[in-house]
Amino acid sequence: RLLSKVELGSDPQAEKQAARKAVRMCALVDAYLADAAGRLKPSSLALVTLHLRKHAKPLHNEAAGQVGRAGIVKLLAALARDSGPVSANRVRSSLSAMWVWGLRSGAVEGDNPVAHVPKPSSEAARDRVLTDGELALVWQATAGDHDHDRIVRLLMLTGARRDEVGSLEWGEVAGPLWTLPRTRSKNGLPHEVPLSPLALAQLPAKRDERALVFGDGEGGFSGWSRCKGRLDGRMVALLSKAFTARHGREPKADEVTCPAWTLHDLRRTLSTWMNENGTEPHVVEAVLNHVSGAAKRGVAGVYNRAQYREPKRAALARWEAHVRALA
């Protein structure tokens, strides 16, 4: 085999030496993450690190320049099977971003093998909005004193994002106002969240000198999937109890099921209710800390630095009254 390569004009010894000098995937990952640490938010960096260090580990020992589309397709197919197609899509995005950086910085040569690999699955934007009955059920099922119960209720009352509340710090709360710093917001902008009395009531007692409101140890709250599963179980138990009271018998298998929902659906539900009940669109966008509305987009956003503190407080007070009525 070697003789035939020589006969065809190749240099096996030179190829061997070049392979030894080639940048390994693990080294490319290290270099990319070191650069990304100065650009990405901590939460985004943690996800990209998980994608490249753990999920892409089967590629680590290969030379970056020798990784082909077939290897990427095989990796993503295994991820889609074991972790779900959405996770595979995210890993694909992280790999592609790393290769683009590597090509632009000169860390690797050739082309981006991820570029022409299709996503393992298409993703449609969610449009799930919880009904009033479902909101009441979620509220009733979070009557405990667990961190997750308090977080879910805060998500319902404020429209904030999951990780924003999960990593909430006591220093960010001053009376009835929570100021989310730019380092923790999705769009890199500080965000003021007026806290209604019912929202303030969800905050636990402060523990010693710990800066974080929820969770244990050094980090914020964790165990989202496990706690969400338990919450769904409590919702099913409440539905079963109501079924028994209504029909005089216990429900049969699959006769009572938990509605499919995610924590982010609470944010969409708040937005939808506000828009349908008289809150002006630019105020709803301000509550959600969006910069896509006409009042904040383009040149208008350059000049309009308003926080809309009082309109946001009034909108969230009306929403709190609605939640109280349901609860």
C-alpha positions as CSV (number, residue, x, y, z in Angstrom):
1,R,0.0,0.0,0.0
2,L,2.8,2.4,0.9
3,L,4.7,1.5,-2.3
4,S,1.7,2.2,-4.4
5,K,1.3,5.6,-2.8
6,V,4.9,6.4,-3.6
7,E,4.4,5.2,-7.2
8,L,1.5,7.6,-7.5
9,G,3.6,10.5,-6.3
10,S,2.7,10.7,-2.6
11,D,5.1,11.0,0.3
12,P,3.9,8.7,3.1
13,Q,6.6,9.9,5.5
14,A,5.7,13.6,4.9
15,E,2.0,12.8,5.4
16,K,2.9,11.1,8.7
17,Q,4.8,14.1,10.0
18,A,2.1,16.5,8.9
19,A,-0.5,14.4,10.8
20,R,1.6,14.6,13.9
21,K,1.8,18.4,13.6
22,A,-1.9,18.8,12.8
23,V,-4.1,20.6,15.3
24,R,-6.2,18.1,17.2
25,M,-9.8,18.8,17.8
26,C,-9.2,18.9,21.6
27,A,-6.7,21.7,21.1
28,L,-9.0,23.6,18.8
29,V,-11.8,23.3,21.4
30,D,-9.5,24.7,24.1
31,A,-8.4,27.6,22.0
32,Y,-11.9,28.5,20.9
33,L,-13.3,28.4,24.5
34,A,-10.4,30.5,25.7
35,D,-11.3,33.1,23.1
36,A,-15.1,32.8,23.7
37,A,-14.6,33.4,27.5
38,G,-14.1,37.0,26.8
39,R,-17.1,37.4,24.4
40,L,-19.9,35.2,25.7
41,K,-22.1,35.5,28.8
42,P,-21.3,33.0,31.5
43,S,-24.5,31.0,30.8
44,S,-23.8,30.9,27.1
45,L,-20.2,29.9,27.7
46,A,-21.3,27.1,30.0
47,L,-23.6,25.7,27.3
48,V,-21.0,25.9,24.5
49,T,-18.4,24.3,26.8
50,L,-20.8,21.4,27.5
51,H,-21.4,21.0,23.7
52,L,-17.8,21.0,22.7
53,R,-16.1,19.2,25.7
54,K,-18.7,16.6,26.4
55,H,-21.0,16.0,23.4
56,A,-18.2,16.4,20.8
57,K,-15.7,14.3,22.8
58,P,-15.7,11.4,20.2
59,L,-14.0,13.8,17.8
60,H,-11.3,15.1,20.2
61,N,-8.5,12.8,19.2
62,E,-8.9,13.5,15.5
63,A,-7.0,16.1,13.5
64,A,-9.3,19.1,13.0
65,G,-8.4,19.3,9.3
66,Q,-9.2,15.6,8.8
67,V,-12.7,15.7,10.3
68,G,-15.2,15.3,7.5
69,R,-19.0,15.7,7.1
70,A,-19.4,11.9,7.6
71,G,-17.9,12.2,11.1
72,I,-20.2,15.2,12.0
73,V,-23.3,13.4,10.7
74,K,-22.5,10.3,12.7
75,L,-21.9,12.4,15.9
76,L,-25.1,14.3,15.5
77,A,-27.2,11.2,14.7
78,A,-25.9,9.6,18.0
79,L,-26.8,12.8,19.9
80,A,-30.2,13.0,18.4
81,R,-30.9,9.4,19.5
82,D,-29.5,9.7,23.0
83,S,-30.2,13.4,24.0
84,G,-32.8,14.5,21.5
85,P,-32.8,16.3,18.2
86,V,-32.9,19.8,19.7
87,S,-29.7,19.1,21.7
88,A,-28.1,17.8,18.5
89,N,-29.1,21.0,16.7
90,R,-27.4,23.1,19.5
91,V,-24.2,21.0,19.3
92,R,-24.1,21.5,15.5
93,S,-24.4,25.3,16.0
94,S,-21.5,25.3,18.5
95,L,-19.3,23.1,16.2
96,S,-20.0,25.4,13.2
97,A,-19.2,28.5,15.2
98,M,-15.9,27.0,16.4
99,W,-14.9,26.1,12.9
100,V,-15.7,29.5,11.5
101,W,-13.5,31.0,14.3
102,G,-10.8,28.5,13.6
103,L,-10.7,29.4,9.8
104,R,-10.8,33.1,10.4
105,S,-8.0,33.0,13.1
106,G,-5.9,30.6,11.0
107,A,-6.0,27.8,13.6
108,V,-7.3,25.4,11.0
109,E,-7.1,25.2,7.2
110,G,-9.6,23.9,4.6
111,D,-13.3,24.4,5.0
112,N,-16.1,24.1,7.6
113,P,-17.3,20.4,7.5
114,V,-20.4,21.4,9.5
115,A,-21.6,24.0,6.9
116,H,-23.4,21.5,4.6
117,V,-24.6,19.1,7.3
118,P,-28.3,19.6,7.8
119,K,-29.9,20.1,11.2
120,P,-31.0,16.8,12.8
121,S,-34.5,18.3,13.0
122,S,-36.4,21.4,12.1
123,E,-37.5,23.6,15.0
124,A,-40.8,25.5,15.0
125,A,-41.3,28.4,17.3
126,R,-43.5,27.4,20.3
127,D,-46.8,29.1,20.5
128,R,-48.1,27.5,23.7
129,V,-50.1,29.8,26.0
130,L,-51.5,28.4,29.2
131,T,-55.2,28.8,29.9
132,D,-56.5,30.4,33.1
133,G,-57.3,26.9,34.4
134,E,-53.7,25.7,33.8
135,L,-52.3,28.8,35.4
136,A,-54.4,28.1,38.5
137,L,-53.2,24.5,38.5
138,V,-49.6,25.4,38.3
139,W,-50.0,27.9,41.2
140,Q,-51.8,25.3,43.3
141,A,-49.1,22.7,42.6
142,T,-46.3,25.1,43.7
143,A,-47.7,25.7,47.2
144,G,-44.6,24.1,48.8
145,D,-41.6,25.8,50.2
146,H,-39.1,24.4,47.8
147,D,-36.8,26.7,45.7
148,H,-38.3,25.4,42.5
149,D,-41.9,26.2,43.7
150,R,-40.8,29.8,44.5
151,I,-39.0,30.2,41.2
152,V,-41.9,29.0,39.1
153,R,-44.2,31.5,40.8
154,L,-41.7,34.3,40.2
155,L,-41.5,33.3,36.6
156,M,-45.3,33.5,36.3
157,L,-45.5,36.9,38.1
158,T,-42.6,38.6,36.4
159,G,-42.3,37.1,32.9
160,A,-38.5,36.8,33.5
161,R,-36.4,34.0,32.0
162,R,-35.6,30.8,33.9
163,D,-31.9,31.3,34.4
164,E,-32.4,35.0,35.3
165,V,-34.5,34.0,38.3
166,G,-32.5,30.8,39.1
167,S,-29.3,32.8,39.5
168,L,-31.0,35.8,41.2
169,E,-28.7,37.6,43.8
170,W,-29.8,39.4,46.9
171,G,-27.8,42.5,45.8
172,E,-30.0,42.8,42.7
173,V,-33.2,43.3,44.8
174,A,-33.8,46.7,46.4
175,G,-37.3,46.9,48.0
176,P,-39.9,46.3,45.3
177,L,-37.4,46.6,42.4
178,W,-35.2,43.9,40.9
179,T,-32.4,45.2,38.7
180,L,-31.0,42.5,36.5
181,P,-27.4,43.5,35.5
182,R,-26.3,43.5,31.9
183,T,-24.0,40.6,32.5
184,R,-26.9,38.3,33.2
185,S,-29.5,39.5,30.7
186,K,-29.9,37.8,27.3
187,N,-29.5,41.0,25.3
188,G,-26.6,42.4,27.4
189,L,-28.8,45.3,28.7
190,P,-29.7,46.0,32.3
191,H,-33.3,45.4,33.1
192,E,-35.5,46.7,35.9
193,V,-38.3,44.4,37.1
194,P,-40.9,45.9,39.4
195,L,-41.8,43.3,42.0
196,S,-45.5,43.1,43.1
197,P,-46.3,42.2,46.7
198,L,-47.1,38.7,45.6
199,A,-43.8,38.4,43.8
200,L,-41.9,39.7,46.8
201,A,-43.7,37.1,49.0
202,Q,-42.0,34.3,46.9
203,L,-38.5,35.3,48.0
204,P,-37.2,33.0,50.7
205,A,-35.6,34.1,53.9
206,K,-31.9,35.1,53.4
207,R,-29.5,32.4,54.5
208,D,-26.3,33.6,56.2
209,E,-24.1,35.6,53.9
210,R,-25.0,33.7,50.7
211,A,-25.3,36.2,47.8
212,L,-27.5,33.9,45.7
213,V,-31.2,33.7,46.5
214,F,-31.8,30.1,45.2
215,G,-29.7,26.9,45.0
216,D,-26.9,25.6,47.2
217,G,-23.1,25.9,47.1
218,E,-21.4,28.3,44.7
219,G,-24.0,28.2,41.9
220,G,-27.6,29.2,41.4
221,F,-30.5,26.8,41.2
222,S,-29.9,23.5,39.4
223,G,-31.9,20.3,38.8
224,W,-34.5,21.9,36.5
225,S,-35.6,18.8,34.7
226,R,-36.0,16.7,37.8
227,C,-38.0,19.3,39.7
228,K,-40.2,20.0,36.6
229,G,-41.0,16.3,36.5
230,R,-42.0,16.3,40.1
231,L,-44.1,19.4,39.6
232,D,-45.9,17.7,36.7
233,G,-46.6,14.7,39.0
234,R,-48.2,17.0,41.6
235,M,-50.3,18.6,38.9
236,V,-51.5,15.1,37.8
237,A,-52.3,14.3,41.4
238,L,-54.4,17.4,41.8
239,L,-56.2,16.7,38.5
240,S,-56.9,13.1,39.7
241,K,-58.3,14.4,43.0
242,A,-60.6,16.8,41.1
243,F,-61.7,14.0,38.8
244,T,-62.6,11.7,41.7
245,A,-64.6,14.5,43.4
246,R,-66.5,15.2,40.1
247,H,-67.1,11.6,39.0
248,G,-67.2,9.7,42.3
249,R,-64.4,7.3,41.2
250,E,-60.7,7.3,40.6
251,P,-59.5,7.9,37.1
252,K,-58.4,5.0,34.9
253,A,-54.9,4.8,33.4
254,D,-54.3,7.7,31.0
255,E,-57.7,9.2,31.8
256,V,-56.0,12.1,33.6
257,T,-52.7,13.5,32.1
258,C,-50.6,16.5,32.7
259,P,-50.8,19.2,30.0
260,A,-47.7,19.6,28.0
261,W,-46.0,22.9,29.0
262,T,-42.6,24.4,29.7
263,L,-41.4,27.1,32.1
264,H,-40.9,29.5,29.2
265,D,-44.6,29.2,28.3
266,L,-45.3,31.3,31.4
267,R,-43.4,34.2,29.8
268,R,-45.4,33.9,26.6
269,T,-48.7,33.6,28.6
270,L,-47.9,36.8,30.5
271,S,-47.1,38.6,27.3
272,T,-50.3,37.4,25.5
273,W,-52.6,38.3,28.4
274,M,-51.1,41.8,28.7
275,N,-51.4,42.5,25.0
276,E,-55.0,41.3,25.0
277,N,-56.0,43.3,28.1
278,G,-55.0,46.8,27.3
279,T,-51.3,47.0,28.0
280,E,-49.5,49.0,25.2
281,P,-47.2,46.8,23.1
282,H,-44.1,48.9,23.9
283,V,-44.7,48.5,27.6
284,V,-45.1,44.7,27.2
285,E,-41.8,44.6,25.3
286,A,-40.2,46.6,28.1
287,V,-41.6,44.1,30.7
288,L,-39.9,41.3,28.7
289,N,-36.7,43.3,28.2
290,H,-37.0,43.0,24.4
291,V,-35.5,45.6,22.1
292,S,-37.4,44.4,19.0
293,G,-40.3,46.8,19.3
294,A,-40.6,50.0,17.3
295,A,-39.9,52.1,20.5
296,K,-36.5,50.5,20.9
297,R,-35.5,49.3,17.4
298,G,-32.8,51.0,15.3
299,V,-32.2,54.7,15.6
300,A,-35.2,55.0,18.0
301,G,-33.4,52.7,20.4
302,V,-30.2,54.8,20.3
303,Y,-32.1,57.8,21.6
304,N,-34.8,56.1,23.7
305,R,-33.2,55.0,26.9
306,A,-36.4,54.9,29.0
307,Q,-36.9,52.1,31.4
308,Y,-40.7,52.6,31.6
309,R,-40.5,51.9,35.3
310,E,-44.0,53.1,36.2
311,P,-45.8,51.7,33.2
312,K,-44.2,48.3,33.8
313,R,-45.1,48.5,37.5
314,A,-48.8,49.2,36.5
315,A,-48.8,46.4,33.9
316,L,-47.4,43.8,36.4
317,A,-49.8,45.0,39.1
318,R,-52.7,44.2,36.8
319,W,-51.2,40.8,35.9
320,E,-50.7,40.1,39.6
321,A,-54.4,40.9,40.3
322,H,-55.4,38.4,37.6
323,V,-53.1,35.7,39.0
324,R,-54.5,36.4,42.5
325,A,-58.1,35.9,41.2
326,L,-57.1,32.6,39.6
327,A,-55.3,31.4,42.7
